[in-house]
Amino acid sequence: MSEQHVEHASHGYKGYWIAWAILLVLTLVMINIHDRKVLLAGIAIKSFIISLWFMHLKFEKRWLIASVGAGFVFALLLFFFVHFDAQLGAL
Amino acid sequence: MSSTAVTEGHHNDAGESEPGFYGTSWQKLMMWWFIIGDAILFGTFLGAYGYARLSAHAWPDPSKVFSMNFITVMTFTLITSSATMATAVAASRAKNNRMAAHFTMLTAVGGLAFLGMQVVEWHHMIVEHGARLAVGPQIEGVPNVPMFSAFFFTITGFHGSHVASGVVILFITAINAYRGKSGPEGVELSGLYWHFVDLVWVFVFGTYYLL
Protein backbone atom coordinates (compact mmCIF):
# COMPACT_ATOMS: atom_id res chain seq x y z
CA MET A 1 0.00 0.00 0.00
CA SER A 2 2.47 2.58 1.15
CA GLU A 3 4.94 1.53 -1.54
CA GLN A 4 2.28 2.14 -4.10
CA HIS A 5 1.83 5.64 -2.71
CA VAL A 6 5.52 6.44 -2.88
CA GLU A 7 5.61 5.20 -6.45
CA HIS A 8 2.78 7.52 -7.45
CA ALA A 9 4.57 10.40 -5.81
CA SER A 10 7.93 9.87 -7.43
CA HIS A 11 6.77 9.96 -11.05
CA GLY A 12 5.60 13.44 -10.06
CA TYR A 13 7.37 16.66 -10.84
CA LYS A 14 7.62 16.57 -14.61
CA GLY A 15 4.03 15.40 -15.07
CA TYR A 16 2.69 18.31 -13.05
CA TRP A 17 4.51 20.86 -15.15
CA ILE A 18 3.25 19.24 -18.34
CA ALA A 19 -0.25 19.52 -16.85
CA TRP A 20 0.54 23.16 -16.05
CA ALA A 21 1.51 23.84 -19.68
CA ILE A 22 -1.67 22.16 -20.92
CA LEU A 23 -3.76 24.30 -18.54
CA LEU A 24 -2.10 27.49 -19.78
CA VAL A 25 -2.65 26.58 -23.42
CA LEU A 26 -6.29 25.69 -22.72
CA THR A 27 -6.78 29.06 -21.01
CA LEU A 28 -5.40 30.86 -24.06
CA VAL A 29 -7.64 28.82 -26.36
CA MET A 30 -10.70 29.60 -24.23
CA ILE A 31 -9.97 33.32 -24.28
CA ASN A 32 -9.21 33.63 -27.96
CA ILE A 33 -11.82 31.35 -29.51
CA HIS A 34 -15.23 32.84 -28.83
CA ASP A 35 -17.31 29.72 -29.02
CA ARG A 36 -19.49 28.34 -26.27
CA LYS A 37 -18.71 24.70 -27.08
CA VAL A 38 -14.96 25.31 -27.01
CA LEU A 39 -15.41 27.17 -23.74
CA LEU A 40 -17.37 24.39 -22.05
CA ALA A 41 -14.97 21.76 -23.38
CA GLY A 42 -12.09 23.83 -22.02
CA ILE A 43 -13.71 24.07 -18.59
CA ALA A 44 -14.38 20.31 -18.60
CA ILE A 45 -10.81 19.35 -19.59
CA LYS A 46 -9.25 21.81 -17.14
CA SER A 47 -11.39 20.60 -14.25
CA PHE A 48 -10.55 16.97 -15.07
CA ILE A 49 -6.82 17.73 -15.13
CA ILE A 50 -6.99 19.57 -11.80
CA SER A 51 -9.17 17.05 -9.98
CA LEU A 52 -7.72 13.81 -11.36
CA TRP A 53 -4.07 14.79 -11.64
CA PHE A 54 -3.33 17.67 -9.26
CA MET A 55 -5.70 16.44 -6.57
CA HIS A 56 -4.60 12.80 -7.15
CA LEU A 57 -8.17 11.63 -7.45
CA LYS A 58 -7.00 9.26 -10.18
CA PHE A 59 -4.89 7.38 -7.64
CA GLU A 60 -7.46 7.21 -4.87
CA LYS A 61 -9.60 4.29 -3.85
CA ARG A 62 -12.50 3.61 -6.15
CA TRP A 63 -15.14 4.29 -3.50
CA LEU A 64 -13.60 7.69 -2.75
CA ILE A 65 -13.59 8.57 -6.46
CA ALA A 66 -17.24 7.53 -6.64
CA SER A 67 -18.30 9.54 -3.61
CA VAL A 68 -16.38 12.66 -4.60
CA GLY A 69 -17.49 12.27 -8.23
CA ALA A 70 -21.14 12.07 -7.16
CA GLY A 71 -20.74 15.26 -5.14
CA PHE A 72 -19.11 17.10 -8.04
CA VAL A 73 -21.81 15.92 -10.44
CA PHE A 74 -24.44 17.31 -8.08
CA ALA A 75 -22.61 20.63 -7.91
CA LEU A 76 -22.40 20.71 -11.72
CA LEU A 77 -26.12 19.95 -12.07
CA LEU A 78 -26.91 23.13 -10.15
CA PHE A 79 -25.20 25.06 -12.90
CA PHE A 80 -26.22 23.00 -15.90
CA PHE A 81 -29.94 22.95 -15.21
CA VAL A 82 -29.82 26.62 -16.11
CA HIS A 83 -27.51 26.00 -19.01
CA PHE A 84 -30.09 23.72 -20.66
CA ASP A 85 -32.48 26.68 -20.71
CA ALA A 86 -29.79 28.75 -22.37
CA GLN A 87 -29.43 26.05 -25.03
CA LEU A 88 -33.16 26.30 -25.72
CA GLY A 89 -32.56 29.78 -27.03
CA ALA A 90 -33.39 32.06 -24.13
CA LEU A 91 -29.93 33.56 -24.09
CA MET B 1 -5.00 -7.04 13.53
CA SER B 2 -8.65 -7.88 13.19
CA SER B 3 -9.29 -5.44 10.37
CA THR B 4 -6.61 -4.87 7.76
CA ALA B 5 -8.86 -2.45 5.90
CA VAL B 6 -8.66 -0.03 8.79
CA THR B 7 -5.00 -0.32 9.62
CA GLU B 8 -3.54 -0.39 6.14
CA GLY B 9 -4.40 3.25 5.53
CA HIS B 10 -2.12 6.18 5.97
CA HIS B 11 1.22 6.42 7.66
CA ASN B 12 2.19 9.61 9.40
CA ASP B 13 5.71 11.01 9.54
CA ALA B 14 6.65 8.83 12.44
CA GLY B 15 5.70 5.83 10.29
CA GLU B 16 2.79 4.94 12.54
CA SER B 17 -0.28 3.88 10.72
CA GLU B 18 -3.37 5.84 11.57
CA PRO B 19 -6.74 4.20 11.55
CA GLY B 20 -8.57 5.24 8.42
CA PHE B 21 -11.79 4.60 6.61
CA TYR B 22 -11.39 1.76 4.08
CA GLY B 23 -7.80 2.60 3.36
CA THR B 24 -8.18 6.38 3.29
CA SER B 25 -7.28 8.52 6.28
CA TRP B 26 -10.10 10.32 8.03
CA GLN B 27 -8.35 13.64 7.56
CA LYS B 28 -8.27 13.24 3.82
CA LEU B 29 -11.83 11.95 3.69
CA MET B 30 -13.13 14.88 5.70
CA MET B 31 -11.18 17.32 3.52
CA TRP B 32 -12.77 15.80 0.44
CA TRP B 33 -16.24 16.01 1.91
CA PHE B 34 -15.65 19.59 2.94
CA ILE B 35 -14.57 20.28 -0.65
CA ILE B 36 -17.74 18.69 -1.99
CA GLY B 37 -19.84 20.92 0.27
CA ASP B 38 -17.90 23.93 -0.90
CA ALA B 39 -18.27 22.86 -4.53
CA ILE B 40 -22.04 22.77 -4.06
CA LEU B 41 -21.92 26.28 -2.55
CA PHE B 42 -20.16 27.60 -5.65
CA GLY B 43 -22.48 25.50 -7.84
CA THR B 44 -25.48 27.33 -6.39
CA PHE B 45 -23.76 30.69 -6.87
CA LEU B 46 -23.01 29.99 -10.50
CA GLY B 47 -26.47 28.48 -11.04
CA ALA B 48 -28.09 31.60 -9.55
CA TYR B 49 -25.84 33.74 -11.73
CA GLY B 50 -26.91 31.78 -14.81
CA TYR B 51 -30.56 32.23 -13.88
CA ALA B 52 -30.15 35.96 -13.28
CA ARG B 53 -28.33 36.40 -16.56
CA LEU B 54 -30.95 34.45 -18.51
CA SER B 55 -33.80 36.43 -17.01
CA ALA B 56 -32.10 39.81 -17.44
CA HIS B 57 -33.07 41.93 -20.43
CA ALA B 58 -29.49 42.91 -21.04
CA TRP B 59 -26.12 41.85 -19.75
CA PRO B 60 -22.84 43.76 -20.02
CA ASP B 61 -20.17 42.25 -22.22
CA PRO B 62 -17.52 41.25 -19.63
CA SER B 63 -14.71 42.12 -22.03
CA LYS B 64 -15.95 45.73 -22.01
CA VAL B 65 -16.00 45.89 -18.22
CA PHE B 66 -12.83 44.03 -17.36
CA SER B 67 -9.38 44.02 -18.85
CA MET B 68 -9.19 40.49 -20.20
CA ASN B 69 -5.39 40.59 -20.29
CA PHE B 70 -5.37 41.31 -16.57
CA ILE B 71 -7.82 38.47 -15.84
CA THR B 72 -5.64 36.18 -17.95
CA VAL B 73 -2.60 37.06 -15.85
CA MET B 74 -4.63 36.35 -12.70
CA THR B 75 -5.63 32.98 -14.11
CA PHE B 76 -2.04 32.15 -15.06
CA THR B 77 -0.90 33.06 -11.55
CA LEU B 78 -3.44 30.76 -9.94
CA ILE B 79 -2.69 27.86 -12.31
CA THR B 80 1.03 28.28 -11.69
CA SER B 81 0.50 28.28 -7.94
CA SER B 82 -1.46 25.05 -8.37
CA ALA B 83 1.48 23.49 -10.20
CA THR B 84 3.95 24.59 -7.48
CA MET B 85 1.58 23.12 -4.89
CA ALA B 86 1.45 19.79 -6.72
CA THR B 87 5.26 19.84 -6.80
CA ALA B 88 5.32 20.53 -3.05
CA VAL B 89 3.02 17.56 -2.38
CA ALA B 90 5.16 15.27 -4.55
CA ALA B 91 8.35 16.49 -2.81
CA SER B 92 6.80 15.96 0.58
CA ARG B 93 5.78 12.41 -0.34
CA ALA B 94 9.31 11.76 -1.56
CA LYS B 95 10.45 12.82 1.94
CA ASN B 96 12.15 15.93 0.56
CA ASN B 97 10.94 18.19 3.33
CA ARG B 98 12.95 21.26 2.39
CA MET B 99 11.82 21.28 -1.20
CA ALA B 100 8.23 20.75 -0.03
CA ALA B 101 8.52 23.75 2.28
CA HIS B 102 10.05 25.93 -0.47
CA PHE B 103 7.32 25.09 -2.95
CA THR B 104 4.54 25.51 -0.38
CA MET B 105 5.93 28.96 0.39
CA LEU B 106 6.10 29.72 -3.34
CA THR B 107 2.44 28.69 -3.64
CA ALA B 108 1.47 31.00 -0.79
CA VAL B 109 3.30 33.87 -2.49
CA GLY B 110 1.45 33.08 -5.72
CA GLY B 111 -1.81 33.18 -3.79
CA LEU B 112 -0.88 36.56 -2.35
CA ALA B 113 -0.11 37.85 -5.84
CA PHE B 114 -3.53 36.67 -6.98
CA LEU B 115 -5.19 38.42 -4.03
CA GLY B 116 -3.32 41.62 -4.82
CA MET B 117 -4.58 41.51 -8.39
CA GLN B 118 -8.08 40.91 -7.13
CA VAL B 119 -7.81 44.04 -5.00
CA VAL B 120 -6.80 45.97 -8.15
CA GLU B 121 -9.77 44.43 -9.95
CA TRP B 122 -12.24 45.42 -7.22
CA HIS B 123 -10.74 48.90 -7.01
CA HIS B 124 -11.20 49.23 -10.76
CA MET B 125 -14.85 48.18 -10.50
CA ILE B 126 -15.71 50.32 -7.47
CA VAL B 127 -13.70 53.49 -8.06
CA GLU B 128 -13.52 53.75 -11.84
CA HIS B 129 -16.83 52.15 -12.83
CA GLY B 130 -18.77 53.25 -9.76
CA ALA B 131 -20.08 49.74 -9.17
CA ARG B 132 -21.60 48.81 -5.81
CA LEU B 133 -23.18 45.61 -4.55
CA ALA B 134 -26.52 46.75 -6.00
CA VAL B 135 -25.32 49.28 -8.58
CA GLY B 136 -24.10 48.10 -11.96
CA PRO B 137 -20.86 49.32 -13.52
CA GLN B 138 -21.42 52.68 -15.22
CA ILE B 139 -19.68 52.56 -18.56
CA GLU B 140 -20.65 54.27 -21.80
CA GLY B 141 -22.37 51.94 -24.23
CA VAL B 142 -22.65 49.14 -21.69
CA PRO B 143 -26.04 48.35 -20.10
CA ASN B 144 -26.13 49.18 -16.39
CA VAL B 145 -27.20 45.92 -14.75
CA PRO B 146 -27.14 45.87 -10.92
CA MET B 147 -27.19 42.04 -10.92
CA PHE B 148 -23.90 42.04 -12.82
CA SER B 149 -22.22 43.79 -9.89
CA ALA B 150 -24.08 41.75 -7.28
CA PHE B 151 -22.84 38.47 -8.74
CA PHE B 152 -19.39 39.84 -9.44
CA PHE B 153 -18.82 40.91 -5.85
CA THR B 154 -20.48 37.85 -4.33
CA ILE B 155 -18.78 35.20 -6.46
CA THR B 156 -15.31 36.72 -6.69
CA GLY B 157 -15.62 37.79 -3.05
CA PHE B 158 -16.35 34.27 -1.87
CA HIS B 159 -13.63 32.89 -4.10
CA GLY B 160 -11.22 35.55 -2.87
CA SER B 161 -11.97 34.73 0.76
CA HIS B 162 -11.16 31.10 -0.05
CA VAL B 163 -7.86 32.23 -1.57
CA ALA B 164 -7.14 34.36 1.50
CA SER B 165 -7.77 31.52 3.96
CA GLY B 166 -5.80 29.22 1.65
CA VAL B 167 -2.81 31.59 1.78
CA VAL B 168 -2.93 31.56 5.60
CA ILE B 169 -3.12 27.75 5.63
CA LEU B 170 -0.23 27.53 3.16
CA PHE B 171 2.01 29.86 5.18
CA ILE B 172 1.33 27.80 8.31
CA THR B 173 1.99 24.56 6.42
CA ALA B 174 5.21 25.95 4.93
CA ILE B 175 6.51 27.17 8.29
CA ASN B 176 5.64 23.83 9.87
CA ALA B 177 7.38 22.02 7.03
CA TYR B 178 10.53 24.14 7.53
CA ARG B 179 10.46 23.16 11.20
CA GLY B 180 9.88 19.54 10.27
CA LYS B 181 6.48 19.54 11.91
CA SER B 182 4.33 19.12 8.84
CA GLY B 183 4.44 15.71 7.22
CA PRO B 184 3.25 14.54 3.82
CA GLU B 185 -0.37 14.44 4.90
CA GLY B 186 -0.40 18.04 6.15
CA VAL B 187 1.06 19.29 2.88
CA GLU B 188 -1.27 17.08 0.89
CA LEU B 189 -4.41 18.32 2.68
CA SER B 190 -3.57 21.99 2.24
CA GLY B 191 -2.71 21.07 -1.35
CA LEU B 192 -6.16 19.55 -1.87
CA TYR B 193 -7.76 22.75 -0.61
CA TRP B 194 -5.55 24.92 -2.80
CA HIS B 195 -6.26 22.90 -5.95
CA PHE B 196 -9.94 23.20 -5.17
CA VAL B 197 -9.63 26.99 -5.07
CA ASP B 198 -8.02 26.78 -8.51
CA LEU B 199 -10.80 24.44 -9.67
CA VAL B 200 -13.46 26.94 -8.64
CA TRP B 201 -11.62 29.69 -10.51
CA VAL B 202 -11.76 27.58 -13.70
CA PHE B 203 -15.55 27.74 -13.48
CA VAL B 204 -15.74 31.38 -12.38
CA PHE B 205 -13.33 32.44 -15.10
CA GLY B 206 -15.07 30.34 -17.74
CA THR B 207 -18.66 31.24 -16.95
CA TYR B 208 -18.48 34.75 -15.55
CA TYR B 209 -15.69 36.33 -17.55
CA LEU B 210 -15.76 34.40 -20.81
CA LEU B 211 -19.29 33.13 -21.43
Interface residues (C-beta under 8 A of the other chain):
Chain A: M1 S2 H5 V6 H8 A9 S10 G12 Y13 Y16 W17 A19 W20 L23 L24 T27 L28 M30 I31 R36 L39 L40 G42 I43 K46 S47 I50 S51 W53 F54 M55 H56 E60 K61 W63 L64 S67 V68 G71 F72 F74 A75 L76 L77 L78 F79 F81 V82 H83 D85 A86 A90 L91
Chain B: E8 G9 H11 Y22 G23 T24 L29 W32 W33 I35 I36 G37 A39 I40 F42 G43 T44 L46 G47 G50 Y51 R53 L54 M68 T72 T75 F76 I79 T80 S82 A83 M85 A86 T87 V89 A90 A91 R93 A94 E188 G191 L192 H195 F196 D198 L199 V202 F203 F205 G206 T207 L210 L211
